[in-house]
Amino acid sequence: MLTQDILVCLEQKKILMEQILNITKQMEVQSLEETVDLDLLLEQRGQLMQRVDKCNLLIRSKTDLQPPAEQERLRDLMSLQLEEAVCSPDEKRALVLISEINELFRQAAALNRSTTDLLLVQRENSKKQLAELKQQGEQNNLFTYQ
């Protein structure tokens, strides 16, 4: 049986995933800046991810308290394998929440990948610039000791 505790956890998880997505968007914007400092955003996002993990643990523990047949039904519900036609109103609400959570996760993951790719390109460009400056300095004897 889907409990109110599980529904509340799913609602909280959706809110947390929205916040994670928003922070990931901020990270993408900051990665376009000349000077990038993502430490605070990464810390905030990490804390939110820990809270999502706690929601997952609570959902799992509440599921484990159910009889075996209900555990299987809840697992099917959580993996979106339950047909809406056979769902109670609470289960239908859970299906919507789980779908929304999954979509938020997909969006955050895609943004994270593009931000990581952008940062890697910037890192390579910085390495090239540093190598060019070092080479120019060697030509001008700026980096050599005599």
Secondary structure, DSSP 8 states (H G I E B T S, - for coil): ---HHHHHHHHHHHHHHHHHHHHHHHHHHHHTSSS---HHHHHHHHHHHHHHHHHHHHHHHHHHTS-HHHHHHHHHHHTT-S-GGG--HHHHHHHHHHHHHHHHHHHHHHHHHHHHHHHHHHHHHHHHHHHHHHHHHHHTTSS---
